[in-house]
Amino acid sequence: MKSLFSLLVLSVLFSSFTIVNKAELTEAERKFAVDHLIKTRDDLINAVKGLSDAQLNFKPAPDRWSVLECAQHIALTSQGLFGFVQQTLQTPNDSALKATVTDEQFIGMVEDRSHKAQAAEPFKPVHAPYKTLDETLNAFNAGRDSLINYVQTTHDDLRGHIAELPFAKIDAYQAILLVSAHTNRHTQQIEEVKADPNFPKQ
């Protein structure tokens, strides 16, 4: 009887722990993130598809990036940002802390090209270990596949861990959206390069 009672108590305690500390993503949240990760990947691939070496390496100005450099930056930064997601998950799970922006607001802020930002030194294209477009896209796709699989299968409490950015507090789920929004931001930059009047015809 004592053994049975102990098992019942442990079962209740474990169930309570799971309810309090295992706030998993909803199916709608998983779908939203996965759809955004897939769409921004497709948009990038379509933006660089069929470009010649001259087009890939054209720079509108000496201090501007080429299409290839934009793609290299996206691939490099995507890897680093997934590390940021994992780092955010190491912060204390505190129900008193909440993100200060909605998912849609945060995506809009990141994708807004009217506000320029300087890339951190490690994420500048010159430091990319991949030199061709194929190598760059292979690295990018491998990382994106891993991130999509993570979102689809994780049991982590992505809403319960907060990171503080200079312009907002975001949760770990929004840190994932940062990966896809950042991809879109620089895919827009690629389109800007392609729209330059001096962009090679072929």
N, C-alpha and C positions, 0 to 999 in steps of 0.2 A: 504493500500500500504506500509506504514511504517513497519507494522508488518510482511508483506511478505518479505520485503527487509531484515529485521533483521534475519528472519529465513534462508534466502539464505546465508547471511554472516556467520551465525553460522555454517551452513552446510559446507561451504567451509573451514572455519577455522578448523572444526572438522576433515574433510577429510585430510587436510594438516597435522594435528597433527598425525593422524593415520599413514600416509605414512612415516613420519619422525621417529616416535618413536615406531612403531610397526613392526619391522623387524622380522617377524616370521621365523621359520625354514622352509627350503624347504622340499618337500616330500623325496628327496634323503637323506637329513641330518637326517630326522626322521627315515627312514628305516635303514640307516647305524648304528645309535646309538641303535635302538631296536634290530637289528640283532646281534650286538656285545654283548648287555646285555643278550640276549637269549642264544647265543653260549657259553659264558663264564659260564653262569649258568649250562647249560647242561654238559659242560666239568667237572665242579666241582662235580655235582651229580654222573656222571659216574665214576669219580676218587675214590669216597668213597663207591660206591655201593657194597654191599655184603661183606664188611670187617668185620671181627670178632672184639670182644672187644680187644683181644690181639694185633691185627693189628692196630686198631684205636689208641691205647694208647702206642704203641712202639715208643721209642725215640732213634735215632741213636747215641746220646750222651747226657749227662746230660744237656747241654746248648742248645740243639736243640729241636724244637717243634715236637710233635707227629702229626699224620694225624688229629686227633680230634682237637688239639689245632690250627692247621692251619685253619681248617674250622670255629672254634670259632672266630678266628681273622678276617677272611673274613666277617663273619656276623656282628661282632661288628663294623668293620671299614666301611662297606657299609652304615650303618646307619649314622655314623659320616660324611662320605663324601657327602651324600645327604644334610646334614645340611650345608656343605661347599658350595654346589651349591646355596642354598638359600641365604647364606651370600654373595656370589659373586654377586648375583642379586641386592644386596643392594648398591653396589658401583655405583658411578656416571656413567651414560651412556655417554661416551665421544668418538666421532667418531675418535678422534686423537689417541686413544689408540687401539692397535691391539695385538693379540696373536703373540708371536715370534717364534712359531713352528706350523707346519701343524698338522692336526689330526693324520695322520699316524705316523709322527715323534714322537709325544707325546706318543701315544700308545706304540711304540717301546721302548721309554725311560723307561716307567713305567714297561713294561714286561721284560726288560733285567735283568736277574738274575745274570749277572756277576758283577753287582754293588749292594752290600748288604747295607741294611739300618736297623737301630734299630727302632722298633715300639715304638710309643709314649705310655707312661705308661697306659693311659685309655683304649688303644686298645689291651693290652696284654691279652692272653686267660684267665689268672687267674682272670680277672675281668668280664668274661662272665657270665651273669645270667642264661644261659642255660648250662646244664652239659652233656646231652646225645647228640648223633648225630641227633636223630629225633628232639629234641628240637631246636638244632642249625639250622638244615635245614628248619624247620618250620619258624623260625624267619628270616632266610635268604630269603626264598621264598616270604614271606609276603612283605618284603622290596623291593625285586626285582620286584614283581608284581606292587607295587605302583609306582616305578620309571619308569617302562615301560609305565604304563598308563599315567604318567605325560608327558613323551616324546611324546606320541601319541596325546595328547590333548592340550598341553600348547600353549598359545599365547605369552608367555614371549619372550623378545628379548635376547636370550641366547648368541648371538654373540656380543652384544653391551656392555657387562659388563666384566671387566678384573680383574683377581686376579694375584698377583705376587708371584711365588714360588721361592725357592732358585736357580733353574736352568732354569726357563723360565717364561714368562707371558702367561697365558692361559685365554680363555674366559669361560663363564659359560657352554657352550655346551661341551667344552673339560673337564670341571670338571665332567660332567656326564660320559664321556668316561674314566675318571680316576677311577670311580667305577668299571666298567667292566674290565679295564686293570689290576687293583689291584687284582681282583678276579683271573684273569689268572696268574698273578705273583705268587700267593700263591698256585694255583692249580699245577703249575710247581713244587713248593716246596713239595707238597704232593707226586707227582710222584718221586721226589728225595728220599723221605723217603721210599717209596715202593721199590725203586731200591737198597736200602741198602742190602748188603749180609746177614745181620743178621735179616732182616725183617721176622717176623713169617710166616710160610707157610700157616697157617690157624688160 
